[in-house]
Amino acid sequence: MKTTLLGLFLILLSASLSVASAPQSDAIGRVQTLKGTVSIQRGNNALAVSIGTPVLCSDTIRTGKAAAAGLVMADDSTLSLGPNSELVLKDYVFNPKEGKFSFVTKMAKGTFSYLSGIIGKLAPDSIRMEMPVATIAVRGTKLLVTVEE
């Protein structure tokens, strides 16, 4: 009985870990810098974040009270989040061979800094930052935004 329960537990654990961890091919970027408590909401899972954690489309990144996070995307765009921030990576496509590009984020609250990478150079019209009261189409290379609750 104990062996059966242990086996069932290990199967369930491995299934939950495979959902929570991102396959390399699905990653659109990675966490490069980290300070304090930062989490990623991925589907129904809240994941702890460490340097090198991959980020996926539809991830929501949340920073704690005295926290900050820096992300580097596949096209070398950088995103920085300050304390008490929440950012959703709504859409991201970086496929230069096929000429397909999209970078759409939704900032719910907090501070957010963006420095464009290759997408900003090749397809600046494909970058959009959504906020509670506005949507910004980014044409330049740098952006700093504060969204109050």
Backbone as a chain_set.jsonl record, in Angstrom:
{"seq": "MKTTLLGLFLILLSASLSVASAPQSDAIGRVQTLKGTVSIQRGNNALAVSIGTPVLCSDTIRTGKAAAAGLVMADDSTLSLGPNSELVLKDYVFNPKEGKFSFVTKMAKGTFSYLSGIIGKLAPDSIRMEMPVATIAVRGTKLLVTVEE", "coords": {"N": [[0.823, -1.191, 0.0], [1.923, 1.279, 0.872], [3.953, 1.533, -1.009], [2.463, 1.755, -3.381], [1.072, 4.171, -2.903], [3.269, 5.914, -2.702], [4.317, 5.649, -5.295], [2.147, 6.696, -6.797], [2.124, 9.308, -5.784], [4.652, 10.215, -6.741], [4.223, 10.096, -9.503], [2.165, 12.019, -9.812], [3.56, 14.263, -8.866], [5.641, 14.511, -10.76], [4.114, 15.06, -13.024], [2.976, 17.54, -12.326], [5.276, 19.093, -12.119], [6.19, 19.062, -14.753], [4.262, 20.612, -16.0], [4.658, 23.052, -14.768], [7.257, 23.801, -15.429], [8.974, 25.321, -18.121], [9.275, 24.3, -21.467], [12.269, 24.574, -23.371], [11.88, 25.418, -26.052], [9.508, 26.855, -25.99], [10.046, 29.134, -24.596], [10.102, 32.652, -24.464], [11.707, 34.486, -23.476], [13.927, 35.33, -20.721], [14.442, 35.541, -17.165], [16.675, 37.871, -16.07], [17.703, 39.581, -14.103], [17.122, 39.982, -10.594], [15.425, 40.92, -7.657], [14.339, 40.623, -4.417], [10.967, 39.395, -3.797], [9.544, 37.744, -6.433], [7.15, 36.561, -8.725], [5.725, 34.269, -11.122], [2.728, 33.947, -12.763], [1.423, 31.291, -14.306], [-0.875, 30.011, -16.203], [-2.802, 28.106, -14.06], [-0.862, 27.971, -12.161], [1.314, 29.314, -9.738], [4.507, 30.381, -9.916], [7.699, 30.305, -8.379], [10.387, 32.534, -8.889], [13.63, 32.608, -10.296], [16.95, 33.674, -11.213], [17.405, 33.222, -14.631], [15.056, 31.861, -15.053], [12.71, 30.79, -17.445], [10.43, 32.73, -19.477], [7.104, 32.763, -20.745], [4.658, 33.219, -23.412], [1.67, 34.733, -22.355], [2.318, 34.614, -19.658], [2.116, 36.072, -16.406], [3.867, 38.436, -14.708], [4.762, 39.196, -11.452], [5.827, 41.495, -9.025], [7.03, 41.882, -5.685], [6.718, 43.934, -2.67], [9.271, 45.266, -2.131], [10.642, 44.655, -4.452], [12.158, 43.753, -7.645], [12.496, 43.066, -11.143], [14.278, 41.947, -13.997], [13.92, 41.312, -17.4], [15.024, 39.596, -20.302], [14.253, 39.416, -23.612], [13.756, 37.178, -26.451], [14.53, 38.61, -28.715], [16.356, 40.358, -27.757], [15.189, 42.557, -26.536], [14.625, 44.438, -23.553], [12.984, 44.3, -20.441], [12.056, 45.902, -17.5], [10.846, 45.634, -14.252], [9.526, 47.386, -11.513], [8.962, 47.724, -7.916], [5.956, 46.218, -6.552], [4.604, 45.583, -8.991], [2.784, 44.507, -11.922], [2.721, 42.642, -14.791], [1.58, 41.468, -17.899], [2.525, 39.204, -20.364], [1.258, 39.349, -23.209], [1.378, 38.712, -26.004], [3.842, 37.42, -28.156], [5.919, 37.241, -30.812], [8.678, 36.317, -32.572], [10.069, 35.952, -35.376], [12.166, 36.3, -37.613], [12.929, 35.122, -40.067], [10.552, 34.502, -41.367], [9.399, 36.94, -41.369], [7.681, 37.656, -39.285], [6.41, 39.316, -36.535], [5.618, 40.303, -33.228], [4.875, 42.008, -30.286], [3.298, 42.31, -27.458], [2.259, 43.701, -24.489], [0.662, 43.901, -21.273], [0.279, 46.173, -18.844], [-0.652, 46.123, -15.612], [-0.253, 47.352, -13.14], [2.152, 49.394, -11.329], [5.687, 50.021, -11.958], [7.462, 50.238, -15.014], [9.892, 49.568, -17.367], [11.115, 49.755, -20.659], [13.271, 48.669, -23.201], [13.924, 48.628, -26.501], [14.598, 45.856, -28.696], [15.602, 43.792, -31.359], [13.087, 43.475, -32.628], [12.018, 46.033, -32.379], [13.602, 47.42, -34.173], [13.22, 46.107, -36.663], [10.421, 45.835, -36.974], [8.75, 48.08, -35.837], [6.057, 48.803, -35.633], [4.793, 46.61, -34.616], [4.87, 46.522, -31.886], [3.241, 46.885, -28.847], [2.053, 48.39, -25.932], [-0.148, 47.865, -23.43], [-2.234, 49.567, -21.119], [-4.209, 50.3, -18.131], [-5.688, 52.658, -18.766], [-4.87, 53.448, -21.261], [-3.335, 52.734, -24.465], [-0.192, 52.171, -25.761], [1.578, 52.609, -28.681], [4.657, 51.65, -29.473], [7.243, 53.42, -30.888], [9.734, 54.349, -30.598], [12.884, 53.683, -28.925], [13.092, 53.533, -26.181], [11.204, 53.405, -23.155], [9.477, 54.463, -20.299], [7.208, 53.786, -17.785], [4.703, 54.492, -15.356], [2.13, 52.993, -13.628], [-0.581, 53.694, -11.764], [-2.45, 52.243, -9.066]], "CA": [[0.0, 0.0, 0.0], [2.805, 2.433, 0.935], [4.644, 1.614, -2.297], [1.487, 2.248, -4.354], [0.859, 5.59, -2.63], [4.492, 6.621, -3.063], [4.365, 5.679, -6.754], [1.127, 7.636, -7.25], [2.613, 10.636, -5.446], [5.736, 10.566, -7.66], [3.631, 10.353, -10.826], [1.496, 13.321, -9.747], [4.59, 15.284, -8.72], [6.326, 14.717, -12.041], [3.163, 15.709, -13.937], [2.843, 18.948, -11.977], [6.531, 19.765, -12.45], [6.303, 19.25, -16.193], [3.387, 21.719, -16.364], [5.196, 24.29, -14.232], [8.509, 24.188, -16.057], [8.766, 25.662, -19.532], [10.206, 23.73, -22.43], [13.143, 25.59, -23.949], [11.364, 25.928, -27.321], [8.391, 27.754, -25.743], [10.515, 30.328, -23.9], [10.219, 33.87, -25.27], [12.699, 35.299, -22.792], [14.406, 34.796, -19.446], [14.696, 36.476, -16.072], [18.113, 38.125, -16.019], [18.029, 40.164, -12.808], [16.074, 39.691, -9.626], [15.595, 41.45, -6.309], [13.136, 40.426, -3.616], [9.995, 38.364, -4.151], [8.965, 37.865, -7.771], [6.497, 35.311, -9.11], [5.104, 34.192, -12.44], [1.478, 33.205, -12.84], [1.391, 30.579, -15.583], [-2.093, 29.216, -16.094], [-3.252, 28.035, -12.67], [0.302, 27.771, -11.302], [2.156, 30.442, -9.336], [5.868, 29.86, -9.892], [8.776, 31.111, -7.821], [11.282, 32.969, -9.964], [15.054, 32.76, -10.024], [17.662, 34.123, -12.408], [17.404, 32.187, -15.653], [13.715, 31.306, -15.256], [12.14, 31.162, -18.738], [9.101, 33.323, -19.513], [6.307, 32.311, -21.881], [3.478, 34.012, -23.748], [0.562, 34.671, -21.387], [2.78, 34.697, -18.275], [1.944, 37.312, -15.653], [4.991, 38.595, -13.79], [4.394, 40.046, -10.315], [6.91, 41.802, -8.098], [6.599, 42.208, -4.333], [6.834, 45.304, -2.149], [10.614, 45.831, -2.331], [11.21, 43.739, -5.435], [12.363, 44.202, -9.026], [12.889, 41.982, -12.045], [14.707, 42.327, -15.338], [13.737, 40.243, -18.374], [15.596, 39.763, -21.637], [13.445, 38.651, -24.545], [14.507, 36.482, -27.501], [15.063, 39.583, -29.675], [17.21, 41.23, -26.944], [14.452, 43.614, -25.839], [14.694, 44.28, -22.114], [11.881, 44.805, -19.637], [12.369, 45.985, -16.084], [9.682, 45.893, -13.407], [9.84, 47.855, -10.175], [8.17, 47.152, -6.818], [4.494, 46.133, -6.651], [4.232, 45.667, -10.406], [2.159, 43.342, -12.549], [2.835, 42.735, -16.245], [1.188, 40.269, -18.647], [3.134, 39.061, -21.688], [0.075, 38.903, -23.954], [1.713, 38.107, -27.291], [5.235, 37.616, -28.544], [6.358, 36.457, -31.97], [9.945, 36.798, -33.13], [10.424, 35.023, -36.437], [12.687, 37.14, -38.697], [12.981, 34.396, -41.343], [9.241, 34.6, -42.004], [8.936, 38.323, -41.265], [6.572, 37.71, -38.337], [6.812, 39.962, -35.297], [4.582, 40.854, -32.364], [5.264, 42.143, -28.885], [2.187, 42.99, -26.799], [2.241, 43.534, -23.041], [-0.39, 44.62, -20.554], [0.773, 46.594, -17.535], [-1.799, 46.337, -14.729], [0.125, 48.315, -12.089], [3.561, 49.466, -10.989], [6.609, 50.722, -12.849], [7.834, 49.383, -16.127], [10.842, 50.168, -18.297], [11.276, 48.927, -21.857], [14.309, 49.058, -24.147], [13.641, 47.756, -27.646], [15.62, 45.013, -29.293], [15.534, 43.629, -32.811], [11.721, 43.738, -33.106], [11.884, 47.489, -32.476], [14.309, 47.885, -35.367], [12.672, 45.509, -37.873], [8.965, 45.978, -37.088], [8.32, 48.87, -34.686], [4.592, 48.852, -35.56], [4.276, 45.383, -33.992], [5.04, 46.629, -30.438], [2.13, 47.595, -28.214], [2.003, 48.3, -24.477], [-1.494, 48.21, -22.975], [-2.368, 49.975, -19.728], [-5.626, 50.42, -17.784], [-6.381, 53.803, -19.374], [-4.28, 53.825, -22.551], [-2.491, 51.781, -25.181], [0.911, 52.902, -26.389], [2.282, 51.948, -29.776], [6.036, 52.082, -29.268], [7.988, 53.657, -32.119], [11.113, 54.648, -30.22], [13.625, 52.563, -28.371], [13.024, 53.518, -24.726], [9.915, 53.777, -22.579], [9.338, 54.294, -18.857], [5.799, 54.011, -17.455], [4.213, 54.182, -14.016], [0.686, 52.794, -13.622], [-1.075, 53.732, -10.398], [-3.611, 51.36, -8.824]], "C": [[0.869, 1.258, 0.0], [3.529, 2.635, -0.396], [3.723, 2.175, -3.368], [1.249, 3.737, -4.165], [2.078, 6.424, -3.009], [4.609, 6.74, -4.58], [3.372, 6.665, -7.328], [1.562, 9.072, -6.982], [3.702, 11.092, -6.418], [5.214, 10.853, -9.063], [2.958, 11.712, -10.852], [2.507, 14.462, -9.637], [5.28, 15.551, -10.047], [5.401, 15.37, -13.054], [3.033, 17.183, -13.618], [4.12, 19.713, -12.281], [6.656, 19.986, -13.941], [5.388, 20.363, -16.671], [4.029, 23.029, -15.949], [6.487, 24.72, -14.908], [8.295, 24.358, -17.555], [9.756, 24.924, -20.416], [11.031, 24.846, -23.066], [12.545, 26.21, -25.205], [10.214, 26.912, -27.132], [8.83, 29.073, -25.106], [10.64, 31.496, -24.877], [11.238, 34.824, -24.662], [13.09, 34.632, -21.485], [14.535, 35.915, -18.422], [16.209, 36.636, -15.964], [18.541, 38.719, -14.684], [16.833, 40.004, -11.881], [16.428, 40.304, -8.285], [14.285, 41.231, -5.571], [12.242, 39.321, -4.154], [9.343, 38.657, -5.492], [8.334, 36.519, -8.105], [5.965, 35.429, -10.534], [3.828, 33.387, -12.295], [1.413, 32.605, -14.233], [0.208, 29.621, -15.535], [-2.583, 29.264, -14.668], [-2.1, 27.903, -11.679], [1.007, 29.085, -11.009], [3.556, 29.881, -9.138], [6.816, 30.825, -9.204], [9.759, 31.396, -8.956], [12.707, 33.031, -9.457], [15.713, 33.257, -11.313], [17.75, 32.956, -13.38], [16.048, 31.557, -15.9], [13.181, 31.735, -16.619], [10.765, 31.804, -18.576], [8.428, 32.914, -20.82], [5.227, 33.331, -22.209], [2.402, 33.719, -22.718], [1.016, 34.633, -19.938], [2.435, 36.059, -17.692], [3.075, 37.37, -14.648], [4.564, 39.58, -12.71], [5.608, 40.248, -9.415], [6.318, 42.203, -6.749], [6.929, 43.642, -3.952], [8.198, 45.944, -2.402], [11.35, 45.019, -3.386], [11.379, 44.407, -6.798], [12.779, 42.991, -9.849], [13.294, 42.569, -13.376], [14.587, 41.126, -16.257], [14.462, 40.593, -19.653], [14.825, 38.83, -22.556], [14.329, 38.06, -25.647], [15.129, 37.436, -28.517], [15.991, 40.598, -29.015], [16.516, 42.485, -26.442], [14.609, 43.363, -24.345], [13.495, 44.95, -21.46], [12.337, 44.824, -18.197], [11.094, 46.34, -15.334], [10.155, 46.325, -12.038], [8.951, 47.199, -9.139], [6.666, 47.191, -7.105], [3.986, 46.278, -8.074], [3.591, 44.376, -10.878], [2.121, 43.562, -14.053], [2.442, 41.404, -16.868], [1.88, 40.297, -20.004], [2.061, 38.466, -22.604], [0.407, 38.19, -25.262], [3.163, 38.412, -27.609], [5.557, 36.67, -29.689], [7.632, 37.1, -32.48], [10.43, 35.749, -34.118], [10.912, 35.825, -37.645], [12.712, 36.44, -40.052], [11.666, 34.502, -42.105], [8.662, 36.012, -41.942], [7.755, 38.485, -40.323], [7.068, 38.241, -36.998], [5.586, 40.444, -34.538], [5.136, 40.907, -30.948], [4.192, 42.978, -28.204], [2.232, 42.657, -25.312], [1.05, 44.293, -22.473], [0.127, 44.899, -19.152], [-0.424, 46.917, -16.658], [-1.494, 47.384, -13.663], [1.638, 48.315, -11.926], [4.389, 50.274, -11.969], [7.211, 49.722, -13.829], [8.778, 50.168, -17.027], [11.053, 49.203, -19.456], [12.384, 49.514, -22.715], [14.208, 48.096, -25.319], [14.877, 47.014, -28.124], [15.425, 44.958, -30.797], [14.132, 43.889, -33.356], [11.508, 45.234, -33.29], [12.555, 48.066, -33.703], [13.642, 47.383, -36.645], [11.177, 45.766, -38.072], [8.411, 46.791, -35.916], [6.797, 48.956, -34.545], [4.006, 47.639, -34.846], [4.387, 45.414, -32.465], [3.904, 47.461, -29.86], [2.151, 47.328, -26.713], [0.619, 48.767, -24.033], [-1.459, 48.539, -21.49], [-3.841, 50.17, -19.408], [-6.358, 51.563, -18.495], [-5.823, 54.204, -20.738], [-3.577, 52.624, -23.171], [-1.427, 52.59, -25.894], [1.491, 52.03, -27.489], [3.705, 52.496, -29.743], [6.733, 52.235, -30.614], [9.46, 53.946, -31.826], [11.784, 53.441, -29.612], [13.519, 52.469, -26.86], [11.654, 53.996, -24.247], [9.95, 53.52, -21.088], [7.918, 54.687, -18.488], [5.561, 53.696, -15.992], [2.687, 54.09, -14.108], [0.24, 52.725, -12.17], [-2.283, 52.812, -10.263], [-4.87, 52.175, -8.76]], "O": [[0.612, 2.194, -0.757], [3.698, 3.765, -0.853], [4.154, 2.99, -4.184], [1.225, 4.492, -5.138], [1.942, 7.51, -3.571], [4.958, 7.802, -5.097], [3.706, 7.404, -8.254], [1.396, 9.948, -7.83], [3.679, 12.236, -6.872], [5.711, 11.755, -9.738], [3.145, 12.481, -11.795], [2.323, 15.514, -10.251], [5.48, 16.708, -10.417], [5.862, 16.165, -13.873], [2.984, 18.007, -14.531], [4.054, 20.88, -12.668], [7.186, 21.015, -14.359], [5.704, 21.012, -17.668], [3.961, 24.014, -16.684], [6.779, 25.915, -14.952], [7.526, 23.622, -18.172], [10.956, 24.927, -20.138], [10.525, 25.949, -23.272], [12.684, 27.416, -25.412], [9.959, 27.728, -28.017], [8.057, 30.031, -25.082], [11.201, 31.359, -25.964], [11.587, 35.841, -25.26], [12.65, 33.524, -21.177], [14.713, 37.082, -18.772], [16.934, 35.657, -15.788], [19.619, 38.401, -14.182], [15.689, 39.903, -12.324], [17.568, 40.224, -7.829], [13.227, 41.622, -6.064], [12.695, 38.428, -4.871], [8.679, 39.679, -5.668], [8.902, 35.467, -7.811], [5.782, 36.523, -11.069], [3.842, 32.275, -11.766], [1.354, 33.331, -15.226], [0.274, 28.561, -14.913], [-2.764, 30.348, -14.112], [-2.333, 27.739, -10.481], [1.268, 29.876, -11.916], [3.77, 29.011, -8.294], [6.743, 32.034, -9.426], [9.928, 30.584, -9.866], [12.961, 33.454, -8.329], [15.091, 33.254, -12.375], [18.12, 31.844, -13.002], [15.89, 30.794, -16.853], [13.194, 32.926, -16.93], [10.022, 31.467, -17.654], [9.078, 32.742, -21.851], [4.914, 34.199, -21.394], [2.251, 32.583, -22.269], [0.167, 34.619, -19.047], [2.457, 37.071, -18.392], [3.233, 36.465, -13.829], [4.065, 40.665, -13.011], [6.321, 39.3, -9.086], [5.239, 42.792, -6.684], [7.354, 44.448, -4.779], [8.252, 47.086, -2.858], [12.537, 44.727, -3.238], [10.823, 45.472, -7.064], [13.336, 42.025, -9.328], [12.728, 43.564, -13.83], [15.087, 40.046, -15.943], [14.51, 41.759, -20.045], [14.748, 37.624, -22.322], [15.506, 38.402, -25.758], [16.151, 37.109, -29.121], [16.373, 41.588, -29.64], [17.186, 43.399, -25.963], [14.714, 42.215, -23.914], [13.055, 46.022, -21.875], [12.941, 43.862, -17.723], [10.354, 47.239, -15.736], [11.062, 45.724, -11.462], [8.258, 46.227, -9.439], [6.174, 48.077, -7.804], [3.037, 47.02, -8.326], [3.818, 43.303, -10.318], [1.558, 44.547, -14.532], [2.899, 40.345, -16.437], [1.825, 41.303, -20.712], [1.964, 37.248, -22.757], [-0.211, 37.178, -25.592], [3.651, 39.515, -27.364], [5.474, 35.45, -29.546], [7.657, 38.293, -32.785], [11.108, 34.79, -33.751], [10.16, 36.015, -38.601], [12.536, 37.091, -41.082], [11.656, 34.583, -43.333], [7.549, 36.246, -42.414], [6.914, 39.359, -40.533], [8.005, 37.707, -36.404], [4.629, 40.936, -35.137], [5.78, 39.968, -30.479], [4.166, 44.201, -28.345], [2.243, 41.489, -24.923], [0.507, 45.2, -23.104], [0.381, 43.979, -18.374], [-1.141, 47.882, -16.924], [-2.349, 48.2, -13.318], [2.321, 47.372, -12.326], [3.866, 51.103, -12.714], [7.433, 48.552, -13.519], [8.487, 51.305, -17.401], [11.156, 47.992, -19.261], [12.43, 50.725, -22.931], [14.384, 46.889, -25.155], [16.013, 47.466, -27.982], [15.118, 45.968, -31.429], [13.993, 44.464, -34.436], [10.879, 45.654, -34.261], [12.122, 49.095, -34.221], [13.507, 48.137, -37.609], [10.715, 45.9, -39.205], [7.678, 46.251, -35.087], [6.299, 49.164, -33.439], [2.823, 47.647, -34.504], [4.035, 44.433, -31.809], [3.634, 48.576, -30.306], [2.253, 46.181, -26.279], [0.256, 49.926, -24.234], [-0.762, 47.893, -20.707], [-4.659, 50.205, -20.326], [-7.545, 51.433, -18.793], [-6.261, 55.201, -21.311], [-3.269, 51.64, -22.499], [-1.731, 53.582, -26.555], [1.848, 50.873, -27.267], [3.917, 53.688, -29.964], [6.803, 51.284, -31.392], [10.318, 53.805, -32.698], [11.316, 52.313, -29.762], [13.829, 51.419, -26.296], [11.033, 54.87, -24.852], [10.408, 52.463, -20.653], [7.463, 55.78, -18.827], [6.139, 52.755, -15.448], [2.035, 55.006, -14.608], [0.628, 51.818, -11.433], [-3.043, 52.621, -11.212], [-5.953, 51.624, -8.565]]}, "num_chains": 1, "name": "protein.A"}
